Structures are given as structure tokens and as C-alpha cells.
Amino acid sequence: MFGGQVIPPSKSPHLRKSGSRPVVFDLDKEEGNVEMEGLLHSTGSNDLKIASLPITTAARMPSPILLWRFKVLLFFLWGFICCKIGWDSVMRMSVNLRDLFLYEAFLYYNPLLLVTMMVWLWGVNLWVFAVSTISYAKIFDLDQNHLTHREIWKVATWMTIVVPTSMTAYLYLYSHGEVSLAASQPVLLYCAVSLVLIFPFDIFYLSSRYYLLRTLWRIVFPLQAITFADFFVADILTSMSKVFSDLERSVCRMVHRQVATIAWFEADSVCGSHSIGIPIALVLPYIFRLFQCLRQYKDTKEKTTLFNALKYSTAVPVIFLSALKYHVLPDSWTNFYRPLWLLSGVINSLYSFYWDVTRDWDLSCFTRIFKCNKPSLCSYLLHGRKWVYFWVIGSNFILRLAWTYKLSAHLRHNYLTVFTITALEMIRRFQWVFFRVENEWNKMSSKSNLQLSEISSEEDKLLAPNDHNV
């Protein structure tokens, strides 16, 4: 004998009272088994009835589309608030100091704003590669934990939030007389970005951060064989040379405690245009790329790498001749150095344009690009369209000559013009990425196909019957 739970009849009020307690009696073993089967059957039927009931509105979760729209709404609301506070802060300044005030603000935040823009564009590159037949993970030798375009855009979104927020705080605090607090804003932002990059713990995409830092180390010190990712990132850094020069000037002002003061612009102090660190920061990406080409020639003995090294060497006289303007007499600059600067600039631009089209893109004859796995707007616009090639070649040529804005004095010192030209150069590099990666993928595919054909031909020879005459 053992204690068993009595199941009341179907019309019992216990089935309709959720708080009623079960009644326990002593039953025979046989009766207990029968009652246990009834319990299981009743429980199953009750579960089916409960499952068939409609879900209440309180238990429903918001849809992902609704959450996404809510996030977008908050993002634009945040942007409006930042623009409103920033504009009001600028209007508080006197008219004579307003331009200098904005110039200094752009000096600190211009590098990180442009880096944020490049991260957004890189996410677009990865999105196009994801919907096409190009396996960028195989090209860059990435592991399974590499960041997708959605994760790249998530990083870019946080950068878009943090950097303008710090800039807005700088403008607000400075315009309201809190100079010391305003000076701390760019310093804290730069320190936070540096800490996130070198953070040793498994957060903030540790493997991807380590991959980026390792690639940068290999670019600075090309002691090993050059991979595609090494010179690909180095090429992108050449388009960001102006970002590095502004970064050098910003860090120099932070080190010399010249943040949140506009008197330095008129005095042109140690961190001004006369600083030797500016041309060094501009030329370093080209020097790194030059050393990579020389290392490739050492490993492969291909003469093409020497011609590529010559292309990057033509950027060196352009940068240093431009820097001589602040160290020589005006007559010497106008009569001797300026014509040399113009000649070296034209040679570098035309040489680089030729190399982009014929070598990096292999567009000596038009080919098809971006053959996508599934139909989309991107594939419809890009697949086999000649206007795409005309656009990218024409825009690449025009943007290669964008440096000529320096010939105009009122544009040369306009920070908005300089910011726009730098952003356009990064857009040119964004277009370059599509064709360069696709050209590399075509080379890898043709090489693998050639290897497969050789293997199949060898198998055919081994399997072919041998006829012998006796």
C-alpha cells in the first residue's frame, strides 16, 4: 500500500479552482496504477487546452522591426540634440573668435570623425562581398570569428554616438567658460579609444582587435612575408595620411597643454604648420608601403613590385616640397620649389591612377564585377554595367587630382574644405576596395581552377588504358 493522488471527476469543482489542494488517500496498487494513467491523460489534455488559448497582449514581445525603428528614432533624436547644443554653443562665441573656435574643435575631432566614416564604408564593403560570390574571409585569411558587416556597423554606430557627443560637450563647456573641463574632453576620448584597442580581456571583439594590431605591427615592421591583408591595410592607411597628420597635431597640443585655447593659431607655436612632425606623419604610410614592396621583391623577385615601390616613392617629394613652404623665403618658394612641387604632384597622381586601373583593378579591358548569389539592388546596379567602370575610372582620376585645391589660398586654410577633400579621398579608397578585392578573388579562383585541371589531367593519364603489342 502507498499514498496516491485521487483524481476527481471531470465535473468536480477542483478542476475549475486553481487554488484547490489535491486530496490523498490510501489506495490499492492496482487502483493506483489506473488512477495514475488517468492523471497523465488529464494533464496532457489540459496542456493542449492551455496551448490552444490565445496569447495575451502582456506576454507578447515587441517585434525586431519595432525595436529597430525605436533605435533609429532615438539615434536621430540624439543627433538633433547634439546639433542644437553645438549650434547654440558656437553662436555664444564672438564673431571674431568663432572661426578659430571651430577650427580648433575640428582639429581634435576631425581624425576620429574620419575614422568613423571609414568604418561605416568598410561595413558597406563587407555587405557587398557577403551578397556576392567573393569570399573575403578566404582572401584575408580570417577565422570563423571574424566580424561581419552587421558587427562592423554596430561598432561604427557606437563611434558615431561617442565622438560627436564628446565634441558637443567640448563646444558647450568651452562656450560657457568651463575651459578646464572642455580641455579634458578630447583627452579623455583619445585615452578611451586607445584603451579599447589594447584592452587585453575577451570583450570588445578581442580577436578582431588583436588581428588589427598584429596587422599594423607587420606594416610598421615588415619582418615576415607580406600577406594580402598587410599591403591592403597599408594602402588604406595611405589614403588616411591627412588623418595621421591631424592626429599628430592634436596629440602634440595635448602633450604641451595647449588644448582649449585659440591663441596658438595666430602665434603658430610648436604644434603649428612649422612642425616637422606633420610631414613625417604624412609620409610614414607611403614609407611603410614602399618597404613592403621591397620586401615582396626580396621574396618573389618580381620586377612589378619594384615599379610599385617607385609609385610610392613619388609621394615623398610631394610631401616634403609642400612642407618647405614654411621654411624658405616666399620668393624661393614661388620661383623654384613651387614648380617642383607641382611637377612631382602631377607625376605621382598620374602614376597612381595608371597603377589603380591597370594593376590593382586589372581593368585594361572591362570585365564583369560583383556576381551576386541572389538578386538585389546592388547586383542589379553593378553586375555587368559599363557605366560602373566609367564612373569609377573617372571619379578616381578626378579625386587623384583633388590635391590641386592647395593652389587656392582661401581653400588651403579652410578647415571645412580640407575635411571634405579628405573625406572624398576616403570615398575614392572605398570604391578602390571593391575592384581590388574582386581582382584578387579572380586571381585566386583562376589559380585554383588551373590546379584542379592539372590534377584531373594527371588522373586521366593514370586511368587511361595502355595498349601493348605483343
Order of alpha helices (4+ residues) and beta strands (2+ residues): beta-beta-alpha-alpha-alpha-alpha-alpha-alpha-alpha-alpha-alpha-alpha-alpha-alpha-alpha-alpha-alpha-alpha-alpha-alpha
